[in-house]
Amino acid sequence: MNASFFGGAYSGDCGTLPADARLECKICWHVYDPADGDPESQTPPGTAFADLPAHWTCPQCDSPKQGFLLLAE
């Protein structure tokens, strides 16, 4: 696992996530950081995970949004 701490599953309820929440794919460990956005899907920096479209998937392994885990800082 990477150096970040695991905060737990968010259960697919994006309404409970803070805007600056970072989430990690449970398949490939890719971290979605809102500060970086997702250049692969043309998502600009500053886009919260909750604001990603429902069809968004992990840019590395195509896992759905529900396959991400909240990282605690």
LINFEN-V796791 format. One record per helix or strand. SS is the DSSP state (2 for helix, 1 for strand). FROM is the first residue (numbers start at 1). TO is the last residue. If there is no record, write none. Layout:
BEGIN
ss->(SS;SS)
from->(FROM;FROM)
to->(TO;TO)
END
This chain:
BEGIN
ss->(1;2;1;1;1;2;1;2;1;1;2;1)
from->(5;14;22;31;38;39;43;49;57;64;65;68)
to->(9;16;25;32;38;41;43;51;57;64;67;72)
END
